[in-house]
């Protein structure tokens, strides 16, 4: 298998939220950006229209790996939501009468105008390392990240949470390695590996999670899912790889 050109950069912010679609009353978040969210981020950097993001960054045109750079905490924030009213809108403009008395406040407020408070789980000070390989526009992506010239403002999941990007100047390409036992620094697909439990050292404080995360999406928001293993502590995960991992710099990575 050939080597793969890769652009690496830091993706960070004060707060972030990548909503789990299967959460019910509370809006829970994934601890790392899913592949679909990273596709949206790259679309914002390069100016790809929203309806073309899924096609532009499908599995044959984009490879991406993500690593948790440092530990972070989650907090729960009570968020106010207000339903958009579908009632009649009066577009006529009339001059107010001076002798007109103000209308009394409504006794029965329509449900469409009532605010709802939803508990929202937020990532506090998240920071990730992204490794991206595109079949097209690699030079433009590198240039825009280096010069901070994004078409649209990057965000950390939601538009309210602005994100920063920092280019990491690692020379070279991602070199393929043979399947087998490796220390993987990125989030890894569960189907592609087996966790080496006997090589886990409890004194190092591993915090391993298995999550069902969106993998691919379509323009009409239909998603496919995969299960991933990740170490919430920013340390490599000992696994036996069934597919080809890659060596990039001094880290072994796998693509989502």
Order of alpha helices (4+ residues) and beta strands (2+ residues): beta-beta-beta-alpha-alpha-beta-beta-beta-beta-alpha-beta-beta-beta-beta-beta-beta-beta-beta-beta-beta
